[in-house]
Amino acid sequence: MKLAFYWANGFLVDSFGNKEEDFFGQMIIDERVSLDIEDFPLDNEPGYSLIQTYYVHDLGALFSHLHKPEIEARSEKPWEELV
């Protein structure tokens, strides 16, 4: 749930600004977020993946319930400088 909340409010994004079709870009995590990547192991292989966790648990379906504009306004948005 914490991962979905961070993602829905812009504290965790892919380098393309959260567009699902581009999810295999670089992940950007707001430095104020405490997130242990080891909590998200890949299925049946070594390594970790926030993307796989997103799809396996359908986190996108939760976004409309978890998104809070007043909270999103407080997230850093370093990907805006990538353009």
Sequence and secondary structure as in RCSB ss.txt:
>XXXX:A:sequence
MKLAFYWANGFLVDSFGNKEEDFFGQMIIDERVSLDIEDFPLDNEPGYSLIQTYYVHDLGALFSHLHKPEIEARS
EKPWEELV
>XXXX:A:secstr
 HHHHHHHTTSEEETTSS GGGTTS EEE TT    GGGSB TTSSSB HHHHHHHTTGGGGHHHH  HHHHTTS
  GGGGG 
